[in-house]
Amino acid sequence: MTPARLSHRHRQNLKQFLRFGVVGASGVLVNMAVAVLMNKANGGTRNAQDIIWDIPGSQFNLRFSILVWIAGFLVANLTNFQLNRSWTFGSSRHASWVSEFWPFLLVGSVSAFVGIFAKVAMTNPTSALYLPEPWFHEDSGLRSREYWSQLVTIVLTTPVNFVVNKLWTFRAVRGHHPPVPLVAPVVAPELVDEDGTPLEEPQERTGR
């Protein structure tokens, strides 16, 4: 690959990453909006650690905070996918909506699953990654441990999402839907030379 083509590719990758970041920023707003609405409906972030149900056969349980994380991810994943499909990677003309959505959801789900552990680590008092007081507390929304753990986890998972989606979701899927090749014109055998070069059609002779 020539230096010019390599430079062009790097510029394209940078442009896509910046667009992915803009889309991701909009997804952060969507995700955080879902988190705020759900926490307010539940009585505030002080109730974020409420247990929803115990996981059978284990000492673990599902807390409201994790439910917020999952709901925020699902809503933001949908909006992010549509924007990335139509703007960041411009793949809407190359593959069907459904065929690209499921890989995108799968990639996001893996990151969301890892994010669960990251958020739990930042909100669990027994964890070494627990966001410390007095900087983080639940008396103010701007310094809420619940919201900051959600935000930090989103930021940590974004670069991984970009790389995997670029290399797989919006590239490999398109490979299964190649553009229709142009049909070569059919030339009659008698109008083709021995080396395959088309000959000029003989003109009709007209008599006087």
RARA-V312717 format. One record per residue. PSI is psi in radians with two decimals (none if undefined). OMEGA is omega in whole degrees, 0 to 359 (999 if undefined). Layout:
psi=(PSI:PSI)
omega=(OMEGA:OMEGA)
This chain:
psi=(2.28:2.73:-0.63:-0.78:-0.65:-0.74:-0.70:-0.74:-0.73:-0.71:-0.69:-0.76:-0.72:-0.74:-0.76:-0.70:-0.70:-0.72:-0.72:-0.65:-0.68:-0.78:-0.73:-0.65:-0.71:-0.62:-0.59:-0.77:-0.74:-0.82:-0.82:-0.58:-0.73:-0.74:-0.76:-0.80:-0.75:-0.71:-0.67:-0.69:-0.43:0.10:0.19:2.93:-0.28:-0.36:0.17:-0.44:0.20:2.42:2.18:-0.89:2.65:2.46:2.06:2.40:0.24:2.97:0.08:2.88:2.86:2.11:2.82:-0.60:-0.70:-0.64:-0.68:-0.76:-0.78:-0.78:-0.76:-0.71:-0.81:-0.76:-0.83:-0.60:-0.70:-0.81:-0.69:-0.72:-0.82:-0.74:-0.72:-0.65:-0.74:-0.42:-0.99:-0.95:-0.21:0.80:0.09:-0.37:-0.04:-0.41:2.81:2.76:-0.82:-0.71:-0.43:-0.44:-0.75:-0.76:-0.68:-0.75:-0.67:-0.80:-0.81:-0.62:-0.67:-0.79:-0.68:-0.66:-0.77:-0.66:-0.52:-0.80:-0.64:-0.74:-0.71:-0.71:-0.58:-0.22:-0.05:2.10:-0.40:-0.06:2.60:-0.32:0.17:2.23:2.08:2.69:2.72:0.03:-0.62:2.24:2.97:0.22:-0.22:2.33:-0.62:-0.41:0.34:2.24:-0.62:-0.81:-0.70:-0.64:-0.64:-0.79:-0.80:-0.70:-0.68:-0.80:-0.69:-0.57:-0.21:-0.85:-0.69:-0.74:-0.73:-0.88:-0.85:-0.73:-0.65:-0.77:-0.35:-1.11:-0.92:0.31:-0.93:-0.67:-0.69:-0.53:-0.37:-0.01:1.15:2.63:2.63:2.18:2.66:2.42:2.17:2.51:2.45:2.21:2.34:2.48:-0.65:-0.17:0.26:2.35:3.04:-0.56:0.14:0.06:2.23:2.41:2.73:2.47:2.36:2.43:2.54:2.42:2.31:2.27:2.75:none)
omega=(181:178:181:179:178:178:178:179:179:178:179:179:179:179:179:180:179:177:177:178:178:177:178:178:177:177:177:179:178:181:181:177:177:180:181:182:182:180:177:178:181:177:178:184:178:180:183:181:176:180:177:174:178:177:184:176:180:178:183:181:177:180:182:179:180:177:177:180:182:180:178:179:184:180:181:179:181:180:179:181:183:179:179:181:185:187:186:185:177:186:186:180:186:183:180:182:184:184:177:183:184:174:179:179:180:179:180:181:178:178:179:179:177:180:178:181:179:181:177:181:182:181:180:183:181:183:177:181:181:180:192:169:7:183:181:177:185:179:180:181:182:180:181:178:179:182:180:178:177:182:181:180:177:181:182:185:184:180:179:178:181:184:183:180:178:185:185:189:186:178:181:181:179:180:178:180:183:178:181:182:176:181:180:180:180:181:180:184:184:180:180:179:180:180:177:181:179:178:177:178:178:179:180:176:179:179:179:999)
